[in-house]
Amino acid sequence: MYPERNVPREGLEPEHVQAAFAANRALGPSYEQEIAEGLVDRVNAVIDAKLAAQQSRRPQPDWAQMTLGIVSLVLTAPLVAVAGSQAGHIGVLAAFGIVGFVNIAYALSRALHRRG
């Protein structure tokens, strides 16, 4: 993202900032730009490292599970209507049972695959 200048990836400590100010005082205004760029590079490196750590901890969305949930919602209403009109209460319970079974089976299979 930023040009690399052999900047270490550890955190930015107050000593680093104090050292930059001390170097600026010692070297004078002719090196001010380089000192500022070095400090900015160090800050950017720390920010990049923290963002990379956050990205690696964030789980990726499970599109298959979301698709299954949406399809289940969309298909459940007509399935229950047809099952209820043809078989009454037993048909409604069977329709909900089938949809529930498919969703639970998928969730269990995903959990087993993540373990192994």
Buried (B, 14 or more C-beta within 10 A) or exposed (E): EEEEEEBEEEEBEEEBEEBBEEBBEEEEEEEEEEBEEBBEBBBBBBEBBEEEEEEEEEEEEEEEEEEBEEEBEEEBEEBBEEBBEEEEEEBBBBBBEEBEEBBEEBEEEBEEEEEE
